[in-house]
Structure formats: structure tokens, C-alpha cells
Amino acid sequence: MVTSFVDLIRQRHQDRLDGQAREYFSFVMEGALRMQGLIGGLLAYSRVGTQGRKFVASDCRAILQNAWIIYGPTSRDLAP
């Protein structure tokens, strides 16, 4: 609801907003969307124990190796 109302106010009063006000609206929207993602993550986390599935062991080394392959630095990142 926060993002909806902020966007509605921005649209209705856009012609009266200067650059700084537009930037502030952008900050508010980004923060509200980030908060929405965090809340969604917390809700998902809170449901972990209620889904009826048992925890299983994971190979953390394999998970980290895959993450490194996907998200690790590239030669472009290492260039001076």
C-alpha cells in the first residue's frame, strides 16, 4: 500500500515537483520496495518449519563453488 500511495501522490503532483522532490520520491519507492522484499523473505522464513518437510543435509562446499562460478569475479573485475 505504501508504494501505491506514494506513486499516486507522485503522479498527481508531478507537475509541481522539482528535481529534489522527484529524487526523494524515488528514495521512498526504493525503500518501500526493499522493505516489501524483506517482509516477504521473513514470511517465507517463518513458514520453513510449518511446511511439513524435513530438513536435509546440504553440501555447503558445492553450494559455495556454484555461487563462486555464477557470481565470482571475472577477469574484467580484476583488471586495474
SVG drawing of the C-alpha trace seen along z (x, -y; Angstrom):
<svg xmlns="http://www.w3.org/2000/svg" viewBox="-3 -23 49 58">
<polyline fill="none" stroke="black" stroke-width="0.4" points="0.0,0.0 2.9,-2.4 4.3,-2.1 0.8,-2.5 0.0,-5.7 3.5,-7.2 3.2,-6.6 -0.3,-8.0 0.8,-11.2 3.8,-11.5 1.6,-11.1 -1.0,-13.6 1.5,-16.3 4.3,-15.6 3.9,-18.9 4.7,-20.7 7.7,-18.6 11.2,-19.9 14.2,-17.6 15.0,-17.1 11.4,-16.2 11.4,-13.6 14.6,-12.2 13.0,-11.9 10.0,-10.1 12.5,-7.7 14.2,-7.1 10.8,-6.4 9.8,-4.0 13.1,-2.1 13.0,-1.8 9.4,-0.6 10.1,2.0 13.2,3.2 11.1,3.4 8.4,5.4 11.1,7.8 12.5,8.2 9.0,8.8 8.4,11.4 11.6,13.1 10.8,13.1 7.4,14.6 8.9,17.3 11.5,18.0 8.7,18.1 7.0,20.9 10.0,23.1 9.1,25.2 5.4,25.4 5.6,26.9 5.8,30.5 9.2,31.1 12.2,32.3 15.5,30.6 18.1,32.3 21.9,32.1 23.4,29.9 26.9,29.9 27.9,26.3 31.2,26.7 29.3,27.5 26.8,24.6 29.7,22.1 31.5,23.4 28.4,22.9 27.9,19.5 31.5,18.6 31.1,19.8 27.9,17.8 28.7,14.6 32.5,14.7 34.8,12.1 35.6,12.1 38.8,11.2 37.1,7.8 36.6,7.3 40.3,8.0 41.7,5.5 43.4,2.4"/>
</svg>
